[in-house]
């Protein structure tokens, strides 16, 4: 029996990980170089990772996700956590979907929600009282009395000084952000790794922890913690200058914007590499038990490259920039293969993680000849998305369902609009693809890899109504992250 940590570096694509995360790669004992995400955005991808099912099987995707969505529809036994009954399970997440708001905490013995980083509800110390959470808890109409109530609550909190500092930051932070200096608050990586160390070492029994780190996700901007030698981006620049529809529908990205975007994305991955590698080494040193760490991303990100079809973000696309993800196993059990060269999908990790917890080695045969993935629909209806107007054809394109299948160095992609494209891949060029042919549709042996037909599933999913009336705070955060 050994402890296991599943670390999800949200939105990190494989080619940038290979270039900007050398420390984690140096720590790795088993590298799965051809790992692919099960879907193209966080909620279905995480659900697939925990259940071992594709989105059309577990039912979680853009056209099923709305204000009423809750992960408590899943029982622990529906996930690989059900195979870890001898482990205390701890969850820590900075992701706006994979959090307490949407019930992800119901799957764990302990859960720590860090989805309050500098994206929306800014706070200096997540272990102190968060101003926004206090304000939600009071119906006091007087601003002065609310302020006094907050100070009283700070005094009673186990971290009173940090709580007061959060209150001060909530008032002055926006002013500091407008100054031509790097920002000082990351998106949770430092606090998550600190809390994970504290909780994992405090447990008396075996531990499994899951941690989602959002520091490579948009919005991208310069942080004081970044290696400033990796970029030349002005301190007052942010990817917020253009939203994803201005980038993708209106093709508004200038060469300067694109270069700034890519440089800060790279710097964020270097930062994660430093924080997470130090965390892994320190946790292993502090623990008397053996640890194994699985380091992956839930999906990658388009950066405007030709191989990304010139797109940004990860909406309405299943490019290799999105689908090809890192997967490194640190301190694998003795006898594990050093490299898995065949394909691995996130859905296969459902079987792997319990075996790692049981101290079973990773065999060379763990890879597969082929893997499949899919994304279903668009979050939001028509001009409900970012307030942009969509023609019927535009909305049909971004709202389409897409499936992909991999075999050898070939990727076949087809969608609900009837498009079917064959791409050439290169094992030595991560996150790259090149169109080589178009077809009338996928062959029967490929469609047989899915339980339901694309047309049948898309039609049923599109018929369901979505409740898009999120709470104001949740809606603001989803907009800030580029999902609405």
Secondary structure, 3 states (H helix, E strand, C coil): CCEEEEEEECCCEHHHHHHHCHHHHHHEEEEECCEECCCCCHHHHHHHHHHCCCHHHHCCCCCCCCCCCCHHHCCHHHCHHHHCCCEEEEEEECCCCCCCCCCHHHHCCEEEECCCCCCCCCCCCCCCCCHHHHHHHCCCCCHHHHHHHHHHHHHHCCCHHHHHHHHHHHHHHHHHHCCCCCECCCCCHHHHHHHHHHHHHHCCCEEEEEEEECCCCCCCECECCCCHHHCCCCCCCEHHHCCHHHHHCCCCCCHHHHHHHHHHHHHHHHHHHHHHHHHHHHHHHHCCCCEEEEEECCCCCEECCHHHCCCEECCCCCCHHHHEECEEEECCCCCCCCEECCEEEHHHHHHHHHHHHCCCCCCHHHCECEEEEEEECCCCCHHHCCCCCCCHHHHHHHCCEEEEEEECCEEEEEECCCCEEEEECCCCCCCCCEEEEECCCCCHHHHCCCCCCHHHHHHHHHHCCCCCCCCHHHHHHHHHCCCC
